[in-house]
């Protein structure tokens, strides 16, 4: 603009800050906001709201709160949008206490967006009682709950392992004229998965299309994991195979859950290894959970050589084995009568643990040196 002999004004800056916010460039947004006084421009509430929202999307909750606290010095009055963005930033940072403190501001007490963000913060902080309390409080202060509010509360119940409460919330949504969406269903299915209710998880998944909710990868992952924990490896594989037909691309989590299903008590090691190979064919990188599940399947199937081969593949793929990995591999060798190999693996695990401790110590020393 200066090259075109056009002087940027507050509107120009606000638009540019908002553009950076929407694209996730919080550093640029803060830079523009901070340069306004130097350009003899007075920041407005819109400017600050956009900058705080940028910090929210960038996961910078401390900076969002700093901007909020600086507004009085700039003679700016925070509004519902301001508090909503700040609370949302605290939610992303799992700062549920701070989010609740902000919610106590009278100006936002009736704002559904702020309520939803605070419920989400409590959910991330494992405070499911507070999340449910806020949801029940909303009608009392004339704040209309929305799908986001309910989804966050259902997810809070899911993290607490209260699948019954999650189902109650899901079934009560039509009573307040809300249609459960993909997020609501996914959280409820995940709650059933954690509660070992694979039948209900499948029922929820199958009922989604009739309620105008399209199942997504998250929904399927939770259902596959539910079948895995229920020892229903055939159903888990069926769900995995049906995803491409619904234009859903299975993820590493999808395959990991299906491989785990094959390793759960049934020892379907052939299928587990086949799934592991299929991941590489579609350019998915197996993580330690997938490898561990496949090694566990080999252990249950008495295939100690294959278990060791998979352990070697982990090192080649630069996937760090953990305690679960070594435990399954050692158990496979024990069942195969390979006590010498088992003892060797035990020593290797101890050496790996020592190397990890040394690496962590070195990292701490480097961090201390950097701070000084």
KOLZA-689624 format. One record per residue (C-alpha): residue in one letter; residue number from 1; x, y, z. Coordinates in pm, whole numbers, padded with zeros to 5 digits. Layout:
BEGIN
a | NUM | X | Y | Z
...
END
This chain:
BEGIN
x | 1 | 00000 | 00000 | 00000
x | 2 | 00272 | 00257 | 00076
x | 3 | 00433 | 00183 | -00262
x | 4 | 00097 | 00268 | -00420
x | 5 | 00087 | 00587 | -00209
x | 6 | -00205 | 00452 | -00011
x | 7 | -00190 | 00488 | 00365
x | 8 | -00318 | 00183 | 00560
x | 9 | -00586 | 00270 | 00815
x | 10 | -00751 | 00082 | 01102
x | 11 | -00984 | -00100 | 00862
x | 12 | -00690 | -00220 | 00653
x | 13 | -00504 | -00347 | 00959
x | 14 | -00814 | -00516 | 01100
x | 15 | -00873 | -00697 | 00772
x | 16 | -00508 | -00808 | 00752
x | 17 | -00504 | -00928 | 01115
x | 18 | -00829 | -01116 | 01057
x | 19 | -00686 | -01278 | 00741
x | 20 | -00379 | -01396 | 00934
x | 21 | -00604 | -01525 | 01212
x | 22 | -00813 | -01732 | 00974
x | 23 | -00500 | -01885 | 00819
x | 24 | -00341 | -01968 | 01154
x | 25 | -00055 | -01716 | 01129
x | 26 | -00070 | -01591 | 01486
x | 27 | 00283 | -01445 | 01478
x | 28 | 00196 | -01224 | 01179
x | 29 | -00134 | -01125 | 01343
x | 30 | 00046 | -01016 | 01661
x | 31 | 00310 | -00836 | 01458
x | 32 | 00048 | -00633 | 01274
x | 33 | -00140 | -00559 | 01595
x | 34 | 00178 | -00443 | 01767
x | 35 | 00278 | -00220 | 01474
x | 36 | -00044 | -00018 | 01474
x | 37 | 00067 | 00244 | 01732
x | 38 | 00390 | 00299 | 01535
x | 39 | 00174 | 00374 | 01233
x | 40 | -00019 | 00626 | 01445
x | 41 | -00325 | 00406 | 01444
x | 42 | -00535 | 00321 | 01749
x | 43 | -00614 | -00047 | 01791
x | 44 | -00985 | -00121 | 01817
x | 45 | -01183 | -00399 | 01984
x | 46 | -01201 | -00570 | 01643
x | 47 | -00823 | -00561 | 01613
x | 48 | -00769 | -00709 | 01957
x | 49 | -01041 | -00972 | 01911
x | 50 | -00883 | -01091 | 01588
x | 51 | -00538 | -01105 | 01750
x | 52 | -00671 | -01302 | 02049
x | 53 | -00853 | -01538 | 01815
x | 54 | -00527 | -01587 | 01622
x | 55 | -00353 | -01680 | 01947
x | 56 | -00638 | -01919 | 02020
x | 57 | -00598 | -02102 | 01690
x | 58 | -00221 | -02107 | 01736
x | 59 | -00250 | -02267 | 02080
x | 60 | -00103 | -01960 | 02251
x | 61 | -00336 | -01924 | 02547
x | 62 | -00084 | -01724 | 02754
x | 63 | -00053 | -01461 | 02480
x | 64 | -00432 | -01452 | 02441
x | 65 | -00470 | -01375 | 02813
x | 66 | -00192 | -01116 | 02793
x | 67 | -00377 | -00936 | 02514
x | 68 | -00701 | -00952 | 02712
x | 69 | -00537 | -00800 | 03021
x | 70 | -00379 | -00523 | 02811
x | 71 | -00709 | -00397 | 02672
x | 72 | -00796 | -00156 | 02960
x | 73 | -00460 | 00021 | 02915
x | 74 | -00553 | 00067 | 02549
x | 75 | -00893 | 00202 | 02655
x | 76 | -01063 | -00098 | 02497
x | 77 | -01358 | -00276 | 02656
x | 78 | -01361 | -00656 | 02620
x | 79 | -01689 | -00787 | 02479
x | 80 | -01847 | -01129 | 02437
x | 81 | -01636 | -01202 | 02129
x | 82 | -01319 | -01114 | 02321
x | 83 | -01397 | -01339 | 02614
x | 84 | -01519 | -01615 | 02384
x | 85 | -01186 | -01619 | 02198
x | 86 | -00986 | -01606 | 02523
x | 87 | -01188 | -01889 | 02678
x | 88 | -01146 | -02092 | 02359
x | 89 | -00769 | -02039 | 02383
x | 90 | -00775 | -02163 | 02744
x | 91 | -00978 | -02462 | 02627
x | 92 | -00711 | -02559 | 02372
x | 93 | -00451 | -02528 | 02646
x | 94 | -00657 | -02739 | 02889
x | 95 | -00666 | -02445 | 03129
x | 96 | -01010 | -02516 | 03271
x | 97 | -00957 | -02314 | 03590
x | 98 | -00874 | -01999 | 03394
x | 99 | -01165 | -02063 | 03156
x | 100 | -01404 | -02084 | 03454
x | 101 | -01266 | -01759 | 03596
x | 102 | -01332 | -01584 | 03265
x | 103 | -01681 | -01732 | 03253
x | 104 | -01760 | -01556 | 03579
x | 105 | -01753 | -01229 | 03387
x | 106 | -02107 | -01100 | 03376
x | 107 | -02081 | -00999 | 03011
x | 108 | -02034 | -01354 | 02889
x | 109 | -02253 | -01547 | 03129
x | 110 | -02530 | -01581 | 02870
x | 111 | -02308 | -01645 | 02569
x | 112 | -02345 | -02002 | 02427
x | 113 | -02005 | -01981 | 02256
x | 114 | -01827 | -01903 | 02583
x | 115 | -02022 | -02175 | 02761
x | 116 | -01929 | -02429 | 02495
x | 117 | -01562 | -02332 | 02509
x | 118 | -01558 | -02357 | 02890
x | 119 | -01730 | -02698 | 02881
x | 120 | -01465 | -02808 | 02631
x | 121 | -01190 | -02679 | 02863
x | 122 | -01335 | -02881 | 03152
x | 123 | -01357 | -03183 | 02923
x | 124 | -00990 | -03156 | 02829
x | 125 | -00901 | -03111 | 03196
x | 126 | -01091 | -03422 | 03298
x | 127 | -01348 | -03222 | 03496
x | 128 | -01660 | -03397 | 03374
x | 129 | -01870 | -03293 | 03676
x | 130 | -01802 | -02927 | 03600
x | 131 | -01874 | -02982 | 03231
x | 132 | -02215 | -03132 | 03306
x | 133 | -02285 | -02859 | 03561
x | 134 | -02220 | -02587 | 03303
x | 135 | -02440 | -02762 | 03047
x | 136 | -02729 | -02785 | 03293
x | 137 | -02676 | -02422 | 03397
x | 138 | -02714 | -02284 | 03046
x | 139 | -03098 | -02285 | 03028
x | 140 | -03113 | -02123 | 03374
x | 141 | -02925 | -01817 | 03249
x | 142 | -03105 | -01818 | 02913
x | 143 | -02805 | -01944 | 02722
x | 144 | -02929 | -02184 | 02457
x | 145 | -02715 | -02502 | 02440
x | 146 | -02598 | -02602 | 02093
x | 147 | -02445 | -02909 | 01933
x | 148 | -02097 | -02796 | 02040
x | 149 | -02204 | -02770 | 02405
x | 150 | -02352 | -03118 | 02407
x | 151 | -02066 | -03274 | 02211
x | 152 | -01811 | -03133 | 02456
x | 153 | -02014 | -03261 | 02753
x | 154 | -02049 | -03606 | 02592
x | 155 | -01674 | -03611 | 02530
x | 156 | -01618 | -03522 | 02897
x | 157 | -01828 | -03825 | 02999
x | 158 | -01632 | -04036 | 02751
x | 159 | -01299 | -03939 | 02909
x | 160 | -01442 | -04020 | 03253
x | 161 | -01557 | -04362 | 03135
x | 162 | -01923 | -04279 | 03200
x | 163 | -02077 | -04428 | 02889
x | 164 | -02426 | -04430 | 03042
x | 165 | -02418 | -04054 | 03096
x | 166 | -02281 | -04003 | 02746
x | 167 | -02575 | -04198 | 02601
x | 168 | -02822 | -04003 | 02815
x | 169 | -02688 | -03674 | 02684
x | 170 | -02695 | -03799 | 02325
x | 171 | -03055 | -03921 | 02354
x | 172 | -03166 | -03597 | 02521
x | 173 | -03048 | -03372 | 02238
x | 174 | -03370 | -03404 | 02033
x | 175 | -03564 | -03293 | 02344
x | 176 | -03398 | -02950 | 02315
x | 177 | -03441 | -02948 | 01937
x | 178 | -03082 | -03038 | 01860
x | 179 | -02980 | -03302 | 01607
x | 180 | -02675 | -03505 | 01714
x | 181 | -02393 | -03457 | 01466
x | 182 | -02083 | -03654 | 01376
x | 183 | -01890 | -03514 | 01673
x | 184 | -02166 | -03605 | 01920
x | 185 | -02195 | -03959 | 01786
x | 186 | -01819 | -04010 | 01771
x | 187 | -01781 | -03906 | 02135
x | 188 | -02065 | -04136 | 02241
x | 189 | -01923 | -04429 | 02042
x | 190 | -01583 | -04368 | 02199
x | 191 | -01748 | -04366 | 02543
x | 192 | -01902 | -04706 | 02468
x | 193 | -01563 | -04829 | 02348
x | 194 | -01401 | -04733 | 02678
x | 195 | -01690 | -04893 | 02865
x | 196 | -01658 | -05220 | 02677
x | 197 | -01998 | -05178 | 02512
x | 198 | -01914 | -05284 | 02158
x | 199 | -02273 | -05380 | 02072
x | 200 | -02401 | -05032 | 02158
x | 201 | -02108 | -04874 | 01973
x | 202 | -02205 | -05061 | 01655
x | 203 | -02571 | -04970 | 01705
x | 204 | -02483 | -04601 | 01728
x | 205 | -02263 | -04621 | 01420
x | 206 | -02534 | -04789 | 01215
x | 207 | -02799 | -04539 | 01327
x | 208 | -02605 | -04230 | 01220
x | 209 | -02719 | -04215 | 00852
x | 210 | -03088 | -04236 | 00947
x | 211 | -03038 | -03934 | 01176
x | 212 | -02865 | -03730 | 00903
x | 213 | -02522 | -03773 | 01060
x | 214 | -02254 | -03904 | 00826
x | 215 | -02009 | -04143 | 00993
x | 216 | -01650 | -04023 | 00967
x | 217 | -01309 | -04175 | 01027
x | 218 | -01324 | -04090 | 01398
x | 219 | -01659 | -04270 | 01433
x | 220 | -01525 | -04579 | 01261
x | 221 | -01200 | -04576 | 01457
x | 222 | -01393 | -04572 | 01785
x | 223 | -01621 | -04854 | 01667
x | 224 | -01328 | -05065 | 01546
x | 225 | -01152 | -05012 | 01878
x | 226 | -01473 | -05110 | 02062
x | 227 | -01488 | -05436 | 01864
x | 228 | -01119 | -05490 | 01935
x | 229 | -01164 | -05461 | 02309
x | 230 | -01466 | -05689 | 02285
x | 231 | -01265 | -05958 | 02110
x | 232 | -01471 | -05919 | 01790
x | 233 | -01191 | -05926 | 01537
x | 234 | -01418 | -06028 | 01246
x | 235 | -01643 | -05727 | 01305
x | 236 | -01339 | -05499 | 01341
x | 237 | -01204 | -05617 | 01005
x | 238 | -01547 | -05578 | 00846
x | 239 | -01564 | -05216 | 00959
x | 240 | -01211 | -05147 | 00832
x | 241 | -01287 | -05301 | 00492
x | 242 | -01614 | -05106 | 00458
x | 243 | -01455 | -04764 | 00503
x | 244 | -01327 | -04711 | 00145
x | 245 | -01677 | -04784 | 00010
x | 246 | -01800 | -04488 | 00213
x | 247 | -01523 | -04264 | 00078
x | 248 | -01343 | -04282 | 00412
x | 249 | -00967 | -04334 | 00412
x | 250 | -00854 | -04556 | 00701
x | 251 | -00585 | -04395 | 00913
x | 252 | -00301 | -04534 | 01119
x | 253 | -00545 | -04546 | 01410
x | 254 | -00795 | -04747 | 01204
x | 255 | -00536 | -05009 | 01114
x | 256 | -00387 | -05009 | 01462
x | 257 | -00725 | -05084 | 01618
x | 258 | -00793 | -05363 | 01367
x | 259 | -00449 | -05516 | 01426
x | 260 | -00513 | -05497 | 01801
x | 261 | -00838 | -05684 | 01744
x | 262 | -00643 | -05963 | 01575
x | 263 | -00404 | -05975 | 01868
x | 264 | -00672 | -05987 | 02136
x | 265 | -00681 | -06343 | 02268
x | 266 | -00761 | -06479 | 01920
x | 267 | -00401 | -06466 | 01792
x | 268 | -00485 | -06403 | 01428
x | 269 | -00120 | -06335 | 01351
x | 270 | -00150 | -06393 | 00973
x | 271 | -00415 | -06125 | 00940
x | 272 | -00229 | -05891 | 01175
x | 273 | 00088 | -05910 | 00966
x | 274 | -00117 | -05873 | 00648
x | 275 | -00271 | -05552 | 00781
x | 276 | 00071 | -05425 | 00882
x | 277 | 00199 | -05482 | 00528
x | 278 | -00113 | -05325 | 00379
x | 279 | -00035 | -05004 | 00568
x | 280 | 00298 | -04971 | 00391
x | 281 | 00134 | -05035 | 00055
x | 282 | -00100 | -04739 | 00102
x | 283 | 00182 | -04524 | 00243
x | 284 | 00070 | -04530 | 00605
x | 285 | 00347 | -04548 | 00863
x | 286 | 00272 | -04802 | 01136
x | 287 | 00329 | -04664 | 01485
x | 288 | 00434 | -04852 | 01797
x | 289 | 00074 | -04947 | 01881
x | 290 | 00034 | -05127 | 01548
x | 291 | 00367 | -05306 | 01584
x | 292 | 00293 | -05401 | 01944
x | 293 | -00045 | -05545 | 01847
x | 294 | 00108 | -05748 | 01564
x | 295 | 00386 | -05879 | 01789
x | 296 | 00125 | -05969 | 02049
x | 297 | -00073 | -06159 | 01783
x | 298 | 00242 | -06352 | 01688
x | 299 | 00306 | -06424 | 02055
x | 300 | -00042 | -06571 | 02100
x | 301 | -00001 | -06768 | 01778
x | 302 | 00331 | -06917 | 01887
x | 303 | 00528 | -06737 | 01613
x | 304 | 00834 | -06620 | 01805
x | 305 | 01051 | -06581 | 01493
x | 306 | 00799 | -06348 | 01334
x | 307 | 00772 | -06153 | 01660
x | 308 | 01148 | -06094 | 01650
x | 309 | 01134 | -06000 | 01282
x | 310 | 00872 | -05736 | 01361
x | 311 | 01090 | -05604 | 01642
x | 312 | 01375 | -05567 | 01392
x | 313 | 01144 | -05391 | 01147
x | 314 | 01059 | -05137 | 01414
x | 315 | 01422 | -05037 | 01443
x | 316 | 01453 | -05016 | 01064
x | 317 | 01144 | -04795 | 01050
x | 318 | 01281 | -04584 | 01337
x | 319 | 00983 | -04667 | 01557
x | 320 | 01098 | -04686 | 01918
x | 321 | 00996 | -05006 | 02099
x | 322 | 00847 | -04962 | 02445
x | 323 | 00793 | -05187 | 02743
x | 324 | 00485 | -05343 | 02582
x | 325 | 00689 | -05432 | 02273
x | 326 | 00961 | -05613 | 02466
x | 327 | 00714 | -05783 | 02697
x | 328 | 00525 | -05934 | 02403
x | 329 | 00846 | -06036 | 02224
x | 330 | 00995 | -06194 | 02538
x | 331 | 00669 | -06377 | 02603
x | 332 | 00673 | -06508 | 02245
x | 333 | 01026 | -06643 | 02296
x | 334 | 00926 | -06796 | 02629
x | 335 | 00635 | -06981 | 02470
x | 336 | 00866 | -07099 | 02192
x | 337 | 01117 | -07236 | 02442
x | 338 | 01378 | -06977 | 02340
x | 339 | 01494 | -06880 | 02688
x | 340 | 01836 | -06761 | 02572
x | 341 | 01680 | -06521 | 02322
x | 342 | 01436 | -06403 | 02588
x | 343 | 01722 | -06323 | 02826
x | 344 | 01901 | -06140 | 02544
x | 345 | 01592 | -05930 | 02478
x | 346 | 01566 | -05850 | 02847
x | 347 | 01920 | -05720 | 02844
x | 348 | 01851 | -05524 | 02527
x | 349 | 01547 | -05367 | 02693
x | 350 | 01755 | -05261 | 02992
x | 351 | 02014 | -05107 | 02760
x | 352 | 01739 | -04929 | 02567
x | 353 | 01597 | -04790 | 02893
x | 354 | 01946 | -04670 | 02996
x | 355 | 01995 | -04499 | 02661
x | 356 | 01658 | -04330 | 02701
x | 357 | 01749 | -04201 | 03047
x | 358 | 02080 | -04066 | 02914
x | 359 | 01899 | -03895 | 02623
x | 360 | 01644 | -03735 | 02856
x | 361 | 01921 | -03617 | 03091
x | 362 | 02115 | -03470 | 02800
x | 363 | 01806 | -03289 | 02675
x | 364 | 01746 | -03137 | 03019
x | 365 | 02106 | -03018 | 03037
x | 366 | 02074 | -02857 | 02693
x | 367 | 01751 | -02687 | 02796
x | 368 | 01912 | -02551 | 03111
x | 369 | 02207 | -02422 | 02911
x | 370 | 01970 | -02254 | 02667
x | 371 | 01773 | -02086 | 02947
x | 372 | 02093 | -01948 | 03102
END
